[in-house]
Amino acid sequence: MSAPLSEGLPTPFLETPWRGPKRVAAQALWGWHRALFRPRAGAAFERAGASFEAQAQKVEAGRVISLVPEEVARAAYRACEAEGLPLGGLADQVRAARRFGAQVRFADAAELRAFSDLWVGAHARLLAAMAGAKGRWQRPWIEDLAFGFFLTGRLAALRDDLARDWFFFPLSDLDQADARLEAFREGGRDARTRRALWKQVIRARDAFAQGRPLIEELEPRYARSLKRWWHGALEVLNEIERRDYDLWSRPLGLSFRQRWQAKLQAHLGRSVFKRG
């Protein structure tokens, strides 16, 4: 897990446990998601007078758009056609991508969650459907897990995000902790900043706990893969705590031993939750 997390973008269900055409389809869906996640892409696109909603509507009609390379778009469309997936899942990600402008801010937890459900939630629903999770009752679990992975990834990439003037955590949490955004840019060594980061770790853990029932409803090979990522992400959150929320001194990742422990915990079915 160390390589994807160093990019701040956990990638469950990218390579495994797919086989044959499904692996090609999953990689195409990930290619779409990654192509939209570009620094300042939103601002540059809107300055050009383009409309994200118009682009999303083109996606729903199966037309190539200017936001992503043509080969990436066509591969994603083929994947949806082959797997019987709605193009709306791709279109929603386009709608969410307007937030990736020169500055990213979220006023409160509700605004952040709405964005997550549109951005990573839509992507996760496509992948989950490929794994057989197509029930309406499963959607909240899928979106909870996606939110947990998203928060974990943004914690891992906090230093890089701040350099882009992106901040993917609620400003209301800073107010509650009496923390300053400037302190995050300066290295976040004060107690108030750590308290605000603690809140994000708790929020991510809660999302993983809420989404946990999905694992029990997947076919064994899909469940095993998701469970490994689930435990691995929780171990990343534990590592953040062990570092006393220092996300600046060195990149965040897991050692070989920690990754091995996460796999063992997944095999034994043990959780790695901690009390907040």
C-alpha positions in Angstrom: 0.0 0.0 0.0 2.9 2.4 0.4 3.2 3.4 -3.2 -0.5 4.4 -3.8 -0.7 6.1 -0.4 2.4 8.2 -1.1 0.4 9.7 -4.0 -2.5 10.3 -1.6 -4.7 8.1 -3.8 -5.5 4.6 -2.4 -6.3 2.3 -5.3 -8.4 -0.7 -4.1 -9.6 -2.9 -6.9 -7.2 -1.6 -9.4 -5.1 -4.7 -10.1 -6.6 -7.4 -7.9 -8.8 -9.5 -7.6 -9.9 -9.0 -11.2 -9.3 -11.6 -13.9 -9.2 -11.2 -17.7 -11.5 -8.5 -19.2 -12.6 -7.3 -15.8 -9.1 -6.3 -15.0 -8.9 -4.3 -18.2 -12.3 -2.6 -17.3 -11.2 -1.8 -13.8 -8.0 -0.2 -15.0 -9.9 1.8 -17.5 -12.3 3.1 -14.8 -9.2 4.0 -12.6 -7.7 5.7 -15.7 -10.8 7.9 -15.9 -10.8 8.8 -12.2 -7.1 9.6 -12.2 -7.3 11.7 -15.4 -9.9 14.0 -13.7 -7.8 14.4 -10.5 -5.4 17.1 -11.7 -4.0 20.1 -9.9 -5.8 23.3 -11.0 -7.6 21.5 -13.8 -11.0 22.9 -12.7 -9.8 26.5 -12.7 -8.1 26.3 -16.1 -11.1 24.6 -17.7 -13.6 27.2 -16.4 -11.3 30.1 -17.5 -11.6 28.6 -20.9 -15.4 29.2 -20.7 -16.3 25.5 -20.6 -19.0 24.0 -18.5 -18.5 20.9 -16.3 -22.3 20.2 -16.5 -22.2 20.3 -20.3 -19.2 17.9 -20.2 -21.1 15.6 -17.8 -24.1 15.5 -20.1 -21.8 14.6 -23.0 -20.5 11.7 -20.9 -24.0 10.5 -20.2 -24.5 10.5 -24.0 -21.3 8.5 -24.6 -19.5 11.4 -26.3 -15.8 12.2 -25.9 -15.0 15.2 -23.8 -12.1 17.6 -23.6 -11.4 17.1 -19.9 -9.7 13.8 -20.3 -7.6 12.3 -23.1 -9.7 10.7 -25.9 -8.1 7.2 -25.4 -8.9 7.4 -21.6 -12.5 8.3 -22.3 -13.1 5.6 -24.9 -11.5 3.0 -22.7 -13.8 4.0 -19.8 -16.9 3.9 -22.1 -16.0 0.5 -23.4 -15.6 -0.7 -19.8 -19.0 0.5 -18.8 -20.6 -1.1 -21.9 -18.8 -4.4 -21.3 -19.8 -4.5 -17.7 -23.3 -3.0 -18.0 -22.4 0.0 -15.9 -24.2 3.4 -16.1 -22.3 6.2 -17.7 -23.8 8.4 -15.0 -21.1 7.1 -12.7 -18.4 8.7 -15.0 -20.5 11.8 -15.4 -20.8 12.4 -11.7 -17.0 12.4 -11.4 -16.9 15.1 -14.0 -19.4 17.2 -12.0 -17.2 16.7 -8.9 -14.0 17.6 -10.7 -15.0 21.3 -10.9 -13.8 21.5 -7.3 -10.2 20.9 -8.3 -9.5 24.5 -8.9 -6.8 26.9 -7.8 -8.1 26.6 -4.3 -10.1 23.8 -2.6 -12.1 24.4 0.6 -15.1 22.8 2.3 -17.1 24.7 4.8 -18.4 21.8 6.9 -18.6 18.0 7.1 -21.8 17.9 5.1 -20.3 19.7 2.1 -17.2 17.5 2.2 -19.3 14.3 2.3 -21.5 15.5 -0.6 -18.4 16.0 -2.6 -17.0 12.6 -1.7 -20.2 10.8 -2.7 -20.1 12.5 -6.1 -16.3 12.0 -6.6 -15.0 8.8 -5.0 -18.5 7.5 -4.3 -19.4 7.4 -7.9 -16.1 5.7 -8.8 -16.5 3.1 -6.0 -20.1 2.3 -7.1 -18.8 1.4 -10.5 -16.1 -0.9 -9.2 -18.5 -2.4 -6.6 -21.0 -3.2 -9.3 -18.3 -5.1 -11.2 -17.8 -7.1 -8.0 -21.5 -7.9 -7.8 -22.6 -5.3 -5.3 -25.5 -3.7 -7.1 -28.2 -3.6 -4.4 -29.6 -0.2 -3.4 -29.1 -1.2 0.3 -25.4 -1.6 -0.4 -24.9 1.9 -1.7 -24.4 3.6 1.7 -21.8 1.0 2.6 -19.9 1.6 -0.7 -20.0 5.3 -0.2 -18.9 5.0 3.4 -15.9 2.9 2.4 -15.0 5.3 -0.4 -15.2 8.2 2.0 -12.8 6.4 4.4 -10.3 5.7 1.7 -10.6 9.3 0.4 -9.9 10.8 3.9 -7.0 8.4 4.5 -5.5 9.4 1.1 -5.9 13.1 1.7 -4.2 12.8 5.1 -1.3 11.0 3.4 -1.1 13.7 0.8 -1.7 16.7 3.1 1.6 18.3 2.6 1.3 18.1 -1.2 -2.3 19.3 -1.2 -1.4 22.3 0.9 1.3 23.2 -1.6 -1.5 23.3 -4.2 -3.8 25.3 -1.8 -6.0 22.3 -1.5 -7.5 21.5 1.8 -9.9 18.5 1.9 -11.1 18.8 5.5 -14.0 20.8 6.9 -13.1 24.4 7.9 -15.6 24.0 10.7 -13.4 21.4 12.3 -10.6 24.0 12.4 -12.9 26.4 14.1 -13.9 23.8 16.7 -10.3 23.0 17.4 -9.4 26.7 17.4 -6.8 25.8 14.7 -5.4 27.9 11.9 -5.0 26.8 8.3 -1.7 28.7 8.3 -0.4 26.4 11.0 -1.0 23.5 8.7 1.2 25.1 6.1 3.9 25.8 8.7 4.2 22.2 9.7 1.3 21.7 12.1 3.3 21.1 15.3 0.9 22.8 17.8 -1.8 21.0 19.8 -4.7 22.7 18.0 -3.6 21.4 14.6 -3.1 17.9 16.0 -6.6 18.1 17.5 -8.1 19.0 14.1 -6.2 16.1 12.4 -7.4 13.8 15.2 -10.9 14.6 14.1 -10.2 13.5 10.5 -8.7 10.2 11.7 -11.8 9.6 13.8 -14.1 10.5 10.8 -12.2 8.1 8.6 -12.4 5.3 11.1 -16.1 5.8 11.5 -16.6 5.6 7.7 -14.7 2.3 7.6 -16.8 1.0 10.4 -20.0 2.0 8.8 -19.0 0.4 5.4 -17.7 -2.8 7.0 -20.9 -4.9 6.3 -20.2 -4.7 2.5 -17.3 -7.1 2.9 -19.6 -9.8 4.2 -21.8 -9.5 1.1 -19.1 -9.9 -1.6 -17.9 -13.1 -3.2 -14.9 -14.5 -1.3 -12.2 -13.3 -3.6 -13.6 -9.8 -3.7 -14.2 -9.8 0.0 -10.6 -10.9 0.7 -9.2 -8.1 -1.4 -11.4 -5.4 0.1 -10.6 -6.7 3.6 -6.9 -6.3 3.0 -7.3 -2.8 1.9 -9.7 -2.1 4.8 -7.2 -3.3 7.3 -4.3 -1.6 5.6 -6.0 1.8 5.6 -6.8 1.4 9.3 -3.2 0.6 9.9 -2.3 3.9 8.1 -4.6 5.7 10.5 -2.9 4.0 13.4 0.5 5.1 12.0 -0.7 8.7 11.9 -1.5 8.4 15.6 1.9 6.9 16.4 3.5 9.8 14.7 1.5 12.2 16.9 -0.1 13.5 13.7 3.1 14.7 12.2 2.4 14.5 8.5 5.2 16.8 7.4 8.6 15.3 8.5 8.5 12.3 6.2 6.2 10.6 3.7 3.4 8.5 5.1 3.4 4.9 4.3 3.5 1.4 5.8 6.6 -0.7 6.3 6.9 -4.3 5.1 6.1 -5.5 8.6 3.1 -3.3 8.9 1.7 -4.4 5.5 2.3 -8.0 6.6 0.5 -7.4 9.8 -2.5 -5.9 8.0 -2.7 -8.9 5.7 -2.6 -11.2 8.7 -5.3 -9.3 10.5 -7.4 -9.5 7.3 -6.9 -13.2 7.2 -7.8 -13.7 10.9 -10.7 -11.3 10.7 -9.5 -9.0 13.4 -10.1 -5.3 13.3 -7.6 -2.7 14.2 -9.9 0.0 15.5 -8.7 2.2 18.3 -10.6 4.4 20.6 -10.6 8.0 19.8 
